[in-house]
Structure formats: structure tokens, C-alpha cells
Amino acid sequence: MPNQFLEDNFAPVTREHTATRLEVTGHLPDHLDGRYLRNGPNPLAADEDTYHWFLGDGMVHGVRLRDGRAEWYRNRWIRTPHVAGLLGEAPEAPNTGIGANTNVIGHAGRTLALIEGGLPAFELTEELDTVGQCDFDGTLPGGYTAHPKRDPRTGELHAVSYHFGAGNRVQYSVIGTDGRARRVLDIEVTGAPMMHDFSLTENHVVFYDLPVTFDPHQTPAHVDVPDPLTARTGRGVSSLPYRWNEDYPARVGVMPREGGNGDVRWFDVEPCYVFHPLNAYDDGDRVVLDVVRHSRVFDRALHGPAEGVPTLDRWTVDLAAGKVLEERLDDHGQEFPRVDERLVGRAHRYGYAVAADGESRLTGALHKHDLHKGSLERHTFGPGRVPGEFVFVPSGVDAAEDDGVLMGFVFDAATQRSDLTLLDAATLETVAAVHLPGRVPHGFHGNWVPVG
């Protein structure tokens, strides 16, 4: 049976580009001075039967914008020793870890490619070449996460990391603006969950302890345990060893920011899975969590999340009453939710997400939610044009929440090329499109990394 995560625009590209003086349709705002970066899996080789979308070799794509121009586009594989060997740049080495393939951020003067599961981050140059593994100057050995949250007040990175070898513990960490860990704390959970993301508010850290757990039986017999996340069959990628677990309780944990393991309060929710929260904030004795909810994942579909329509839901944790109110905000299928990063952990009005169906197919539209009005606007990109995740970039430091642009890659099936597309966040009208020399495969997460 074909593997949908190796077909169409999920299929990997086979070359790296360095293109300068890119053609632009429309007008790039003059204030944009930085790089739009996006990470995703791009396997050098994959076994169609066992390949899981989450396990492909990492490739970062980037566009440099300055003074109304698009100066360059680059795409680069993350050079693990294994990848460098396959590319003929070094003696071929066994695979000792998936190249960070999930997110890419800027922090403390570094460009960091990120992955979850207790695997290491990789530092990149400004031009996206690999420097090497990053353990935050030795202050956080043993891997990181794909989804840190930057506190807009302090500039610190908060994160929750998991690893199947940690048993019933996940790790909460805070990385300072100097790029070094100032706090590392173990939190007890029910078992060995896949804790893909977490939420941060001004006063709390929120853990999602949900029923997708490590399953050693999911790993093919020819793959050695106990390191199935990094194992390969020859050059084919092994299946992800996490499965839906009917017997695992679904719950969220709320901990005061400066609290410890004993201060976490746990609240039951209906069984489901959350890859990505939109945002969270405190409201008196309540903690409000806006999340994209999957009814289940990795139960029957084992190559990627493809079991039901993901919806935008709100969970309101009532700390005084000791319960959670769960409600549906939007029934439309969607994923990759984003918010104005200046409002992480604070009350937000707007959220943005990519339209998706229940088979992990992105369906050619971008959603804009007005959570004050309870309304939804859609921007469609035209026949055969499919967007990935879009991020919000404000027009200035003090700009209003919706005053800025949304930017992300859009694939055009007719030309087999992609554009970096910019939309006016307020109107969803197209502002500009930067035309790239090739296509950007469907991937995961990116960010705008400004200069300075």
C-alpha cells in the first residue's frame, strides 16, 4: 500500500539550492529585516513500508528579506554524521540520531534546529549550514524539544521534553537569554507519553499527559531496542514506536511557574491527543487552553496523524472547582495553529491555522479566528496551491495584535514550485510572493527570525 507521506508534496526534494535575487510579485514591506525559516523531514532514503513522517532527515528552508528585497533562498539538510556520510562529505557513519527535523528558531544569537523525543538540537549558521549539536553550553545535556515557548516579557525559553527512556518523567527547563539553562526540573507523569507540546501562561506551566505512549512492540523486529527512535533498517527509517493507548488516562497538569513536581495539579479530560496548542492564559482562578484536538492518532494509521478531523477546542481549567470545561470553538479541520508571539501566555483575540482534513491532507486554505467575535475567515490560495504553517510578524514593536503580515510557504502543484507568500493579517489579502527555484515539501514548523 502506498505511503501517503512519501507522495505528492510530502515527497522529499533531492538537491540543495542557493538562489539569490529572487523574483517577487507584489511588495515586500520595508521593515522586514531577517529570515523566514522552516524545518521539516526530507529523507535521503526511506522504506515505504515503515517510514513515518516524523522520522525523516531534517532539512531547513530559509528566505532572507531586507529593504524590500528577497536576497536569498537556501535549503540544507541537517548534517548528522550519518547524513554527511550519505552525501559523500564524510566517511559513512551509522545513524546515531535523526537530524533535528521539526522546528527552527533563533535564540541568544544562535539558529537552532529542533526535534523532540530527547534528541539533540543542532546549531546552524546564518546561511543554514550545520555547526553541530547544541546542549546550551553544557547546561542541558540529553536532548531538548521541538516546541519551546518564549516568554515575551523575559525573553527566556520554557520547554517540556520527553524521552521513552525516562520512564514516568518529563523534563521542564528554562533557557535564559544568555543561551544557558537556569532551571531544569523533572515532572512525574502516568507512564511514557509522547508529550509533543505544552502550554505556558504568565503564572503557570501546563502539561498534556495524553494517551499516546511508547510501545516497544511497534518497533519492527529487525530494529534494535532500546533506541528505536534513531534506528534504521539499512537506510530505511523505522516506524515511530508510539501508539494510541486506550488504557492510559487523559489529563492535563497545571503547575505554578516557580513550583515543583509536588505542586502539579492534574485534571481529567476526555481521551484525545493534542500536538499543538494555539495559546493559553490565566483568567482569575481559571487557566484557558485553546488547542487543536485530535480524537485519536497512531491507532490504525501508523505513518502519520491521519485518523479524524482535528478541531479547535477550548479547555478551561477551573482551579477553584477542580474541573475542566471542554468546548468546541470550530468544527473545521485544521492544524499548525499560531498566535502573535508577543501574546504567548497572555489573552489573545486572533489565531491562525492551516485547513486540513482527517487524513493529514492540507486543503488549500488558511483560517483566521476572531475569538472575541467567535468568527472565522478563510483565505484560499487557488486551485492546486497548498499552504503550510503560517506565522504572524507584526508591523512594528508596538503594533496592534492583528497589524502585520502572515507568512509561509505555498506549494503550486501545476509548476511544482513553492512561494514564500505574505498576507495582510487584518484583511487576508496577498501582499507579496517570493518565487523559489523549487518546491518546499510539506513539513512542520518555522519562525521569522529578525536581525538583532
Backbone hydrogen bonds, N-H to C=O, Kabsch-Sander energy under -0.5 kcal/mol:
donor,donor_aa,acceptor,acceptor_aa,energy
4,Q,2,P,-0.7
6,L,3,N,-2.1
7,E,4,Q,-1.1
10,F,7,E,-2.4
11,A,8,D,-1.2
19,A,73,Y,-2.5
21,R,71,E,-1.5
22,L,70,A,-1.7
25,T,433,A,-2.6
27,H,431,V,-1.8
32,L,29,P,-1.5
33,D,31,H,-0.8
34,G,65,L,-2.1
35,R,449,V,-2.3
36,Y,63,V,-2.5
37,L,35,R,-0.6
37,L,447,N,-2.5
38,R,61,H,-2.5
39,N,445,H,-2.8
40,G,59,M,-1.0
42,N,57,D,-4.0
48,E,46,A,-0.7
50,T,47,D,-0.6
51,Y,47,D,-2.4
53,W,303,H,-2.8
55,L,52,H,-2.4
56,G,53,W,-0.9
59,M,40,G,-2.3
60,V,76,R,-2.6
61,H,38,R,-3.0
62,G,74,R,-2.8
63,V,36,Y,-2.1
64,R,72,W,-2.2
65,L,34,G,-2.8
65,L,63,V,-0.6
66,R,69,R,-2.3
67,D,30,D,-0.6
68,G,29,P,-0.5
69,R,66,R,-1.9
71,E,64,R,-2.2
71,E,69,R,-0.7
72,W,64,R,-0.9
73,Y,19,A,-2.4
74,R,62,G,-2.2
75,N,17,H,-1.3
76,R,60,V,-2.4
78,I,58,G,-2.5
79,R,77,W,-0.5
80,T,78,I,-1.8
84,A,80,T,-2.9
85,G,81,P,-1.9
86,L,82,H,-2.3
87,L,83,V,-2.0
88,G,85,G,-1.5
89,E,84,A,-2.7
90,A,84,A,-0.8
96,T,94,P,-0.7
102,T,114,L,-2.3
103,N,114,L,-1.6
105,I,112,L,-2.4
107,H,110,R,-2.5
110,R,107,H,-2.2
111,T,124,L,-0.8
112,L,105,I,-2.8
112,L,110,R,-0.6
113,A,122,F,-3.0
114,L,103,N,-2.9
118,G,144,Y,-0.9
119,L,116,E,-1.0
121,A,134,C,-0.8
122,F,113,A,-2.4
123,E,132,G,-3.2
124,L,111,T,-2.8
125,T,129,D,-2.6
128,L,125,T,-1.8
131,V,123,E,-3.0
132,G,123,E,-1.3
134,C,121,A,-2.7
139,T,136,F,-1.6
140,L,135,D,-2.2
144,Y,119,L,-2.0
149,K,158,H,-3.0
151,D,149,K,-0.6
151,D,156,E,-2.8
155,G,151,D,-3.0
157,L,175,I,-2.6
158,H,149,K,-3.2
158,H,156,E,-0.6
159,A,173,S,-2.1
161,S,171,Q,-2.8
166,A,163,H,-2.3
167,G,164,F,-1.1
170,V,187,I,-2.4
171,Q,161,S,-2.9
172,Y,170,V,-0.5
172,Y,185,L,-3.4
173,S,159,A,-2.4
174,V,183,R,-2.3
175,I,157,L,-3.1
176,G,174,V,-0.5
176,G,180,R,-2.9
179,G,176,G,-1.9
181,A,136,F,-0.5
182,R,174,V,-2.8
183,R,174,V,-1.2
185,L,172,Y,-2.9
187,I,170,V,-3.0
189,V,168,N,-2.3
194,M,212,V,-2.8
195,M,193,P,-1.1
196,H,194,M,-1.3
199,S,206,V,-2.0
201,T,204,H,-2.8
202,E,345,G,-1.2
205,V,255,M,-2.8
206,V,199,S,-2.9
207,F,253,G,-2.6
208,Y,197,D,-0.5
209,D,207,F,-0.7
209,D,251,R,-2.0
210,L,208,Y,-1.0
212,V,210,L,-2.3
213,T,243,R,-2.3
214,F,192,A,-2.4
215,D,241,P,-3.0
218,Q,215,D,-1.9
219,T,215,D,-0.5
219,T,216,P,-0.8
223,V,220,P,-2.1
227,D,224,D,-0.7
230,T,227,D,-1.0
231,A,228,P,-0.6
233,T,236,G,-2.5
234,G,232,R,-0.8
235,R,233,T,-0.7
236,G,233,T,-3.2
238,S,231,A,-1.3
242,Y,240,L,-0.8
243,R,213,T,-2.4
244,W,298,F,-1.8
245,N,211,P,-2.7
246,E,244,W,-0.5
248,Y,245,N,-1.7
251,R,209,D,-2.0
251,R,249,P,-0.5
252,V,267,F,-2.6
253,G,207,F,-2.4
254,V,265,R,-2.7
255,M,205,V,-2.6
257,R,203,N,-2.3
259,G,256,P,-2.5
263,D,260,G,-2.0
264,V,261,N,-1.3
265,R,254,V,-2.4
267,F,252,V,-2.6
269,V,250,A,-2.1
273,Y,294,H,-2.6
275,F,292,V,-0.5
278,L,290,D,-3.0
279,N,290,D,-1.2
281,Y,288,V,-1.9
282,D,345,G,-0.5
283,D,286,R,-3.2
286,R,283,D,-1.3
287,V,317,V,-2.2
288,V,281,Y,-3.1
289,L,287,V,-0.5
289,L,315,W,-2.8
290,D,279,N,-2.4
290,D,288,V,-0.5
291,V,289,L,-0.6
291,V,313,D,-2.5
292,V,276,H,-1.8
293,R,291,V,-0.7
293,R,311,T,-3.1
294,H,273,Y,-3.0
296,R,307,E,-0.5
302,L,300,R,-0.8
306,A,304,G,-0.7
308,G,358,G,-1.1
311,T,293,R,-2.0
312,L,330,D,-1.7
313,D,291,V,-3.1
313,D,311,T,-0.7
314,R,327,E,-3.0
315,W,289,L,-3.2
316,T,314,R,-0.5
316,T,325,L,-2.7
317,V,287,V,-3.0
317,V,315,W,-0.7
318,D,316,T,-0.7
318,D,323,K,-3.0
319,L,285,D,-2.4
319,L,317,V,-1.0
320,A,285,D,-0.6
322,G,318,D,-1.9
323,K,318,D,-1.2
325,L,316,T,-2.4
326,E,324,V,-0.6
327,E,314,R,-2.3
329,L,312,L,-2.4
329,L,327,E,-0.5
330,D,312,L,-2.1
334,Q,310,P,-1.7
335,E,354,V,-2.1
338,R,352,Y,-3.0
343,L,340,D,-2.6
344,V,341,E,-1.2
346,R,343,L,-2.5
351,G,369,H,-1.6
352,Y,338,R,-2.6
353,A,367,H,-1.9
354,V,335,E,-2.5
355,A,365,A,-2.4
356,A,333,G,-1.3
357,D,361,R,-2.2
360,S,357,D,-1.0
362,L,360,S,-0.6
363,T,355,A,-1.8
366,L,379,H,-2.4
367,H,353,A,-3.7
368,K,377,E,-2.7
369,H,351,G,-3.4
370,D,375,S,-2.4
371,L,349,R,-3.3
371,L,369,H,-0.7
374,G,370,D,-1.9
375,S,370,D,-1.7
377,E,368,K,-2.4
379,H,366,L,-2.3
380,T,378,R,-0.5
381,F,364,G,-1.8
385,R,382,G,-2.0
386,V,384,G,-0.6
386,V,411,F,-2.5
388,G,409,F,-2.2
391,V,407,M,-2.5
393,V,405,V,-3.0
395,S,403,D,-2.4
399,A,396,G,-1.3
403,D,400,A,-1.7
404,G,402,D,-1.0
405,V,393,V,-2.4
406,L,423,L,-2.6
407,M,391,V,-2.4
408,G,421,T,-1.7
410,V,419,D,-2.5
411,F,386,V,-2.9
412,D,417,R,-2.8
413,A,384,G,-2.8
413,A,411,F,-0.6
416,Q,412,D,-1.9
417,R,412,D,-1.1
418,S,438,G,-2.3
419,D,410,V,-2.3
420,L,434,V,-2.4
421,T,408,G,-2.8
421,T,419,D,-0.8
422,L,432,A,-3.0
423,L,406,L,-2.8
424,D,429,E,-3.0
425,A,404,G,-2.3
425,A,423,L,-0.5
428,L,424,D,-3.2
431,V,422,L,-3.3
432,A,422,L,-1.4
433,A,25,T,-2.4
434,V,420,L,-2.9
435,H,23,E,-2.6
435,H,433,A,-0.6
436,L,418,S,-2.0
436,L,434,V,-0.5
442,H,9,N,-2.3
444,F,39,N,-1.8
445,H,102,T,-2.2
447,N,37,L,-2.0
449,V,35,R,-3.2
449,V,447,N,-0.6
451,V,33,D,-2.6
